[in-house]
């Protein structure tokens, strides 16, 4: 399971309203000239969704991503295609029209509502319920409670809740990748360029405007060019390519790569850019700072009685250090031993054999570490 992450989507110098009349260019003509209405960098939940929606509004869009085609996996090992070494809802579980939820969007969500709970999950959740002053008889009802319900005190509420997942009603996993592929298959003017590592935003600094205007992107075409890719090779230099945008360039590279690309383009703290010999375009001291991190810590316990019943649901708690008095600890539980996620090219032969009748609770704790999380031209190693 992926940790909960805040995706940073940065819109560079908005020059034209998104809802204006689309330019009547065909996808083939735009791709041939390498010119598009919009260029979106990063195909994750932010960029992939924005690019697809713009294309569905009949704008020509180039979607750049440094990765390549991913493969499905069922365990904790992440294949190299989706592993870098740093670590709109279509609701299917509530009555249509429930406030605070979407039912006609593209992003599929589902939440199991158990009618009963078995051990050892029952014992674990009964203990959690008791810590909240709740009765064991209330457990099934709590596991069916929507954690995203519209309530002015929702983000302060603690206790046991149901656990929504990004799956279709049949349990099949759903992500922005599916939405992108659907958009392309429906022949909307979306061009997906994988193995394309954005290296710099291009700007027009002349004319009547007093601010630099983003006009395009410079990127390297080639496989595994980013140094954080475990398949990276210094001998592979890639092919320098340029694409231009008639309207906007949209950065959706995530919390690491969006500030990195801004700094590579001359937007950031002057002292940092000067140390890296990057010409200053815009002084913006906050770029690359105030990273919000989620720590995930699994705790494994062994029960004296047999049973592998999965309780589902989640537990929300609050620490004395919670910002804005909001719950800041998320705990989920399941049978077996959870050891986190790791690249498929790494193994640990010294791990102990997992015993029977074990149960894992995974504790995710958000926090502001206030440090730098950006290195220009470098990969990240944990």
Order of alpha helices (4+ residues) and beta strands (2+ residues): beta-alpha-beta-alpha-beta-beta-beta-beta-alpha-alpha-beta-alpha-beta-beta-beta-beta-alpha-beta-alpha-beta-beta-beta-beta-beta-beta
